[in-house]
Amino acid sequence: MLIENQLTGRVIGAAIEVHRILGPGLLESSYEEALCYELAAFGLTFLRQQPLPVVYKSIKLDCAYRLDVVVEKKIVLELKSIESLLPIHEAQLLTYLKLSGYRVGLLINFNVPFLKDGLKRFVNGFDETSVLSAAQW
C-alpha cells in the first residue's frame, strides 16, 4: 500500500480530474460516482458509504452515519457540493476520524471554481495547526 501522503496526492489528482471535467454545480452523489471511477482507474481500492457506528458507554448505536469513501483502508473522504465549507464540516470529518480510528481525512468541496479552494486535509490526533489547506501542501 502507498504511504498516506502519496495516497492523498493520488486522491487529489483524481478529484481534480473529476472537477476539471464536471465543474461545479452538481449533486454530491455525481462527484462521488465520478471520483470512485477515477480511483478505480488508478488501481486504488475503496469502500463507499461505509456505516459508522457511534459507541456510547460501551453501547453501539446505529445512528446511520456513513463515511462517503474510504480509500485503501487509510483515508476518509468527506465529499461536499456546497457554497462554502464551514467549521461544522471540518468538525464532522474530525469526528468521523476519531470514531472510525482512521488517521487521515480529506474534505473535498466540488462546488468551487478551482478545486484547490475546496480541499482540506486533516490528520487525526493533532491540534488545529495540523490542518493544511491545499495551498500549504
C-alpha positions in Angstrom: 0.0 0.0 0.0 1.0 3.5 -0.6 2.0 5.8 2.2 -0.6 8.3 3.2 1.0 11.3 1.6 1.4 9.6 -1.8 -2.1 8.3 -1.5 -3.6 11.7 -0.7 -1.8 13.0 -3.7 -3.4 10.4 -6.0 -6.8 11.0 -4.5 -6.4 14.8 -5.0 -5.3 14.2 -8.6 -8.4 12.1 -9.2 -10.6 14.8 -7.6 -9.0 17.5 -9.8 -9.7 15.4 -12.9 -13.4 15.0 -11.9 -13.7 18.7 -11.2 -12.0 19.6 -14.4 -14.4 17.5 -16.4 -17.7 18.1 -14.5 -17.1 21.5 -13.0 -19.1 22.9 -10.0 -22.8 22.8 -9.6 -23.8 19.1 -9.5 -25.1 17.0 -6.7 -22.6 15.4 -4.3 -23.6 11.9 -5.5 -22.4 12.7 -9.0 -19.0 13.7 -7.8 -18.8 10.5 -5.6 -19.6 8.3 -8.6 -17.1 10.0 -10.9 -14.4 10.1 -8.2 -14.8 6.4 -7.5 -14.5 5.8 -11.2 -11.1 7.7 -11.2 -9.9 5.9 -8.1 -10.6 2.6 -9.7 -8.7 3.7 -12.8 -5.7 4.5 -10.6 -6.0 0.9 -9.3 -6.9 2.1 -5.8 -9.2 0.1 -3.5 -12.1 2.0 -1.8 -15.3 1.5 0.0 -18.3 3.7 -0.5 -20.9 4.7 2.1 -19.4 2.8 4.9 -21.5 2.6 8.1 -20.0 4.4 11.1 -21.5 3.3 14.4 -21.3 5.5 17.4 -20.2 3.9 20.7 -21.7 5.5 23.7 -20.8 4.0 27.2 -19.9 0.6 25.5 -23.2 0.6 23.6 -23.0 0.5 19.8 -25.6 3.0 18.4 -26.7 2.6 14.9 -27.2 6.3 14.0 -27.0 5.9 10.2 -23.7 7.8 9.9 -21.8 6.9 6.8 -18.3 7.6 5.6 -18.6 8.8 1.9 -15.5 7.0 0.7 -12.6 5.2 2.4 -9.5 4.8 0.2 -7.1 1.9 0.7 -8.4 1.5 4.3 -6.3 4.6 5.2 -8.0 7.8 4.1 -11.6 9.0 4.7 -13.1 11.3 2.0 -15.9 13.6 3.0 -17.4 15.0 -0.2 -19.4 18.1 -0.4 -21.1 20.2 -3.1 -22.0 23.3 -1.1 -21.5 27.1 -1.4 -18.6 27.1 1.1 -17.0 24.9 3.7 -17.9 25.8 7.3 -16.2 24.9 10.6 -19.1 22.4 11.2 -17.9 20.4 8.1 -14.4 20.3 9.5 -15.7 19.1 12.8 -17.8 16.5 11.1 -14.7 15.0 9.4 -12.6 15.2 12.5 -15.3 13.4 14.5 -15.5 10.7 11.8 -11.8 10.2 12.0 -12.0 9.9 15.8 -14.9 7.5 15.7 -13.5 5.3 12.9 -9.9 5.2 14.0 -8.6 6.3 10.6 -5.7 8.8 10.7 -6.1 10.9 7.6 -9.1 12.6 6.0 -9.8 14.8 3.0 -12.7 17.3 3.0 -13.4 18.0 -0.7 -16.0 20.6 -1.8 -16.6 20.3 -5.5 -18.8 23.4 -5.7 -15.9 25.9 -6.2 -14.4 27.4 -9.3 -10.9 26.0 -8.5 -10.8 22.7 -6.6 -7.7 23.8 -4.6 -10.0 26.2 -2.8 -12.3 23.4 -1.8 -9.7 21.0 -0.4 -8.7 20.5 3.2 -6.6 17.7 4.7 -6.9 16.6 8.3 -4.8 14.3 10.5 -6.5 12.6 13.5 -4.8 13.3 16.8 -3.3 16.7 16.1 -4.5 20.1 17.0 -5.9 22.7 14.6 -2.4 23.8 13.4 -2.1 20.4 11.7 -5.0 21.3 9.3 -3.4 22.2 6.0 -5.1 23.9 3.1 -4.3 22.8 -0.4 -2.1 25.9 -0.8 0.1 24.8 2.1 1.0 21.3 0.7 
